[in-house]
């Protein structure tokens, strides 16, 4: 399990880091955070799953 910082996760998701700090935004996109002391991190697999869930599937895609 690899943890991404707020900045790394925001870059992968193409959103502002402040958005990921906002709990209401994270609840809306269904992304949990891990807090260790004052630092907030995100599991890389969760970020990948979120990206995959939001990916547009075109007709006939994956049938090659």
Buried (B, 14 or more C-beta within 10 A) or exposed (E): EEBBBBEBBBEBBEEEBEBBEEEEBBEEEEBEBEEEEEEBBBBBEBBEEBEEEEEEEEEEEEEE
